[in-house]
Amino acid sequence: MKLKELESCLQQVDVFEEPKLLLEQYPTSPHIAACMLYTIHNTFDDIENKLIADLGCGCGVLSIGAAMLDAGLCVGFDIDEDALATFKMNAEEFELKNIDMVQCDVCQLELAAYDKKFDTVIMNPPFGTKHNTGMDMQFLRMALNMARTSVYSLHKTSTREHIQKKAVDWKVKMEVVAELRYDLPASYKFHKKKSVDIEVDFIRFSIT
Ligand SMILES: C[S@@+](CC[C@H](N)C(=O)[O-])C[C@H]1O[C@@H](n2cnc3c(N)ncnc32)[C@H](O)[C@@H]1O
């Protein structure tokens, strides 16, 4: 599948009807999602026939793209039942069978139960910059525990140094694959502008 074709399919994925501020519900744009997945697939061969987890999957744009690129199975994890209901409808609409979902708090999952149970983890986690400081790192810790090979994640560029230190502590290799401008829609009342651009790193962590 070509990049443009993937992006145009992902444009048809429904997103959060009423995004919840406390859960940092902003969807990955079809363009960013397609570029991420295309790179994970073509450069690193971490999608086709792989068992994939998508943490904080929301309405499922990353899972759906991974399933279209022939993931063996992609399992989305999210705390919010409304988001998962939309995810389910999206998966049905695209008639994808290699997709599943679990409603849970990713930060409360038992580490041992998920230890190295997936080949690849993909995610756009909550950035953890409001009431929920450190949430991004809790997601990352869980992702690194779950993955056998690699984790692909989006993080605010301003947190890069902190993440680099953690990667050393946790003995994983990290590589900034791309620097993105992430357009946060002003779907939240406290945003005065129509949208806010923030700098975000697309990072690959490899488990050695
Ligand atoms: C930035 S959104 C990304 C949504 C989706 N992955 C995408 O790329 O469009 C973060 C997601 O994390 C979910 N979330 C927030 N806190 C969570 C938690 N503790 N456990 C599981 N999911 C959580 C939200 O409901 C939301 O869907």
The ligand as an SDF file (V2000), in Angstrom:
LIG
                    3D

 27 29  0  0  0  0  0  0  0  0999 V2000
   -3.3620   11.7470   22.6730 C   0  0  0  0  0  0  0  0  0  0  0  0
   -4.7340   10.6320   22.7210 S   0  0  0  0  0  0  0  0  0  0  0  0
   -4.2650    9.5400   21.4050 C   0  0  0  0  0  0  0  0  0  0  0  0
   -5.4270    8.7770   20.8290 C   0  0  0  0  0  0  0  0  0  0  0  0
   -5.0840    7.8370   19.6630 C   0  0  0  0  0  0  0  0  0  0  0  0
   -4.0330    6.9240   20.0020 N   0  0  0  0  0  0  0  0  0  0  0  0
   -4.6910    8.5700   18.4260 C   0  0  0  0  0  0  0  0  0  0  0  0
   -3.5210    8.4370   18.0690 O   0  0  0  0  0  0  0  0  0  0  0  0
   -5.5160    9.2580   17.8420 O   0  0  0  0  0  0  0  0  0  0  0  0
   -4.4070    9.7460   24.2340 C   0  0  0  0  0  0  0  0  0  0  0  0
   -5.3480    8.6090   24.5410 C   0  0  0  0  0  0  0  0  0  0  0  0
   -4.9630    8.0340   25.7960 O   0  0  0  0  0  0  0  0  0  0  0  0
   -6.1280    7.6360   26.5180 C   0  0  0  0  0  0  0  0  0  0  0  0
   -5.7910    7.5790   27.9390 N   0  0  0  0  0  0  0  0  0  0  0  0
   -5.5590    8.6250   28.7720 C   0  0  0  0  0  0  0  0  0  0  0  0
   -5.2460    8.1690   29.9990 N   0  0  0  0  0  0  0  0  0  0  0  0
   -5.2710    6.8020   29.9310 C   0  0  0  0  0  0  0  0  0  0  0  0
   -4.9940    5.7570   30.8580 C   0  0  0  0  0  0  0  0  0  0  0  0
   -4.6210    6.0190   32.1230 N   0  0  0  0  0  0  0  0  0  0  0  0
   -5.0860    4.4850   30.4380 N   0  0  0  0  0  0  0  0  0  0  0  0
   -5.4640    4.2020   29.1600 C   0  0  0  0  0  0  0  0  0  0  0  0
   -5.7200    5.1400   28.2440 N   0  0  0  0  0  0  0  0  0  0  0  0
   -5.6130    6.4290   28.6150 C   0  0  0  0  0  0  0  0  0  0  0  0
   -7.1580    8.6830   26.1460 C   0  0  0  0  0  0  0  0  0  0  0  0
   -8.4830    8.2230   26.3530 O   0  0  0  0  0  0  0  0  0  0  0  0
   -6.8280    8.9570   24.6960 C   0  0  0  0  0  0  0  0  0  0  0  0
   -7.5940    8.1400   23.8470 O   0  0  0  0  0  0  0  0  0  0  0  0
  1  2  1  0
  2  3  1  0
  2 10  1  0
  3  4  1  0
  4  5  1  0
  5  6  1  0
  5  7  1  0
  7  8  2  0
  7  9  1  0
 10 11  1  0
 11 12  1  0
 11 26  1  0
 12 13  1  0
 13 14  1  0
 13 24  1  0
 14 15  1  0
 14 23  1  0
 15 16  2  0
 16 17  1  0
 17 18  1  0
 17 23  2  0
 18 19  1  0
 18 20  2  0
 20 21  1  0
 21 22  2  0
 22 23  1  0
 24 25  1  0
 24 26  1  0
 26 27  1  0
M  CHG  2   2   1   9  -1
M  END
$$$$
